[in-house]
Amino acid sequence: LMQLFRPLDLLGWVYRTIRQGLVDMAEMFRLMDTDVEVEDVPGAPALLAQPPTVQFDNVVFGYEPERTILHGLSFEVAAGSRVAIVGPSGAGKSTIGRLLFRFYDPQGGRILIAGQDIARVRQDSLREQIGIVPQDSVLFNDTLGYNIAYGRDGASDEDVLQAAEDAAILPFIRKLPDGFDTEVGERGLKLSGGEKQRVAIARTLLKNPPILLFDEATSALDSRTEQDILSTMQRVSRDRTTLAIAHRLSTIADADEILVLNEGRLEEQGRHTELLQRGGLYAEMWDRQQAESGAPREAAE
Ligand code: ATP
């Protein structure tokens, strides 16, 4: 009988792995809007992301050979710190996230996590170590509980509850008549951008990755939602290495370090107050956003 069960067991495992993989990939592709272009080197070891440092070492990258997007980019993110990447549209911010996930390999330089070149480790092990929190997360047409629980195979109800609490979505769920069994998505309850983001955070917390990548949406949020997201982000970033790709500078003013990217080069780096004093690109962007946020609502939208 065992001989019959073993293949079934294996099949179940393969199915779960593929399902998990596909779901994650689908979300990543939607977020990153790209195709897989890289392969594992034969016999590549798993990534050991401890301590979870991230280092870009003279990275040169272009999507097309004739157009370089990142021109020898170097920076380091210390384990447990929160680093923000800001800069004008098209500067290459999201490209950094795509490279960290290894959707593409750089044409020059290296990307290291805990000192290991990410091009030389297994991709699945790399992606296990990084949690993405997109702002407009896609939810499945399923229950809230399911949407959180798929962050980790075999998560218990208590785990889901804890993740929801840590992501500051539990009070909202508790108020719903069906709680975690509430159907969401196209055919169910519609959630706001901020609520969806917190579901995504809860999911990511279940996955419990040492490295977090926040990819902030360009769309405008009301200031209350922005504040909520900011405080949730600060909380979940604690004890994790965080890279935050930001459009609204107010959400990252407290980052340990801010990298100001311009046309694929690091133009400035430092803390918020240092960068303001410098009076360069960051200060200019900050002044502009402050002026915009002070403008009448119709004008800002
Ligand atoms: P935004 O603030 O507008 O989101 P960004 O700083 O995140 O911009 P990226 O998305 O990293 O910018 O894009 C950097 C450059 O790379 C842009 O000029 C963009 O047109 C180009 N680019 C992005 N994705 C691709 C792609 N798949 N193929 C070719 N070029 C691309």
Residues whose N, C-alpha, C, O or C-beta is under 5 A from the ligand:
A	BS01	ATP	D33 Y63 I69 G87 P88 S89 G90 A91 G92 K93 S94 T95
